[in-house]
Amino acid sequence: MTRLVALFLFALAAPLAARESLGVFDQWAAFRDDKPQRCYAIAKAQGSPPAPAYATVSTWPDRKVRGVVHIVLSREVADKSAVRLALGGKRFDLVAKGRNAWTKNPGDDAAIVAALRSASRMSVSARSAKGGNFSDRYALSGVATAIDAATVGCAKRS
């Protein structure tokens, strides 16, 4: 998880001016950042969550990292709470700190990306730090094209 936390912190530090749109594909969009070089597909959670929630699938060519799944949840997760991503009948356990959730290993990233391509909806559920369970839901129309655009966007610059 440390690797992913570091990647996320680098993403937050990237200036907005360096962001280039690679396209909007229904519910998903793709972007490229130059420094550090990163391309990603991103979507907002549906509805009106209490805080902005979104899902990303990122590629970091300089770090040789591809297809990293990162979820920013609408609520802070209770300590040691299970976080579960449901996708097309498949379930994946995530690790979380605060409002951020990641997969446990690169194999889970690859399995989620493969499942994203054939599912129509995704949800991420957990127990809130303030009590009670919650779920953030995502429509997946456009996800495959956005992931492909992000992959190609970074391949052109490598």
N, C-alpha and C positions, 0 to 999 in steps of 0.2 A: 504494500500500500504506500510505502514511502516514496517509491518512484512516481506513483500517480499523484500524490500530494505535491511533489516538486513540479511535475508537469502542469498541474492546475495553477500553482502560484506563478509560474512563468507566464501562463496564459493571461492571468489578471494583470500582469505588469506590462503587457503589450499595449502600445498606444493605439487608440481608436483610429487615428489617421492612417495607420499602416494596414488597416483591414480592407480587403478587396472582396467585393461580392462576386461569387462564381455562379449565382443564380438562385431563383426561388422556384421550388418544385412542389406545388400544392401546399401541404402543411409543413414542409421542411425547406431549409435554405442551406446553401454552402458558401463558405468564406475561406479566404487565405490571409494569413498574417505573414509578414516578411521577417521580422526579428522578434523572437525566434521564429524560424520558418515552421508554420503549422497550417494545416488545412482541416476543416471540420464541417460536418453536417450538423444542423441544430434545429430543434423544434421547441416551442413553448407548450406547456401542459394546457389541456383544454379547461374551459370553465374560468372561474374567477378565484384561483387559490389565494390564500391570505398573503402570500409573498410570491414573487416571480419564481416559477419552476420551469426547468428546461432540461432536455436530454441532448447530449452531443456524442458524436463518434468522430474521433480525431486521429490525424496522422501527423507525426513529427519526424520528417525525413532525416534531419541532422542527428537525431537520437536513435534512428532506426526503429522507431515505434510506429505501429500501424494498427488502426482499428480499435483504439482505446475508447471504451464506453464510460461516460461520466454523467451522473445525474445530479442536478441541483434540486433538492426537494423543497416543497412549499412550506415545510415546517422543520424545526430542529428535531432530530431523532433522539429518543431516550437512550441513555447509556446502555450498551450491551443489548439493544433491541435488535431483533431480526429485521432485516430489510429484504423484501422479496420482490423481484421483477417477474411479472407474468406476461407471457408473450406467445400467442398462438398455441395455447395448451401446454406450453413448457414453463417451468419455474426455475428461476436462478436466485441464489442467495447472494446478496451484496454486502459489502462492509461500508460502514458509514461513520462520519465524524461531523457533528453539527448538522448542516443541511446538505452535505456532500456525500455521495455514494459512488462506489466503484466496484468492479468485479474483484474476485479474490485472486485471479491469475489470468494470463493472456489466453489460455484455452477457453475460459468463460467469455472473454471478449469476442473471440472468433465465433463461438456458438451463438452468442446473442446477435452478432452482425448477420450471421447466416439466417437466423430465425426472423430478424427484422425484414428481410427481403420477401418473406412469404406470408407474414401476418398482417392483419388489418388494424389491430389495436394493441396497445401496450399499457400496463399499469405498474406502478411501483407503490408498494404498501409498507407501512411501518407503524410503530407506536411513537407518538409525539412525546417530546420531553415535558410537555404540559399535561400529558395524560390523554388517553383515547387513541384510537387507531385512525389512520388517514390513508388515502390513496390518491396519487397523482396519475391522471390518464392522458394518453397521447394517441392521436390519430396517426397512422403510418403511411397515408397516401403521399407519395413523393419521396419517401425515405431512401429507397434503392438508388434513385437518380441522384439525390443529394449526396449520398455516400460516394457514388461513382464520380460525381463532379469534383468532390473534395480530393479524392485519390488522384484523379487526372490533374487537378490544379497544382498539386505538389510535385507530381511526376514531371511536369513541364519545367519546373524550376530546379530540379535536382541535377 
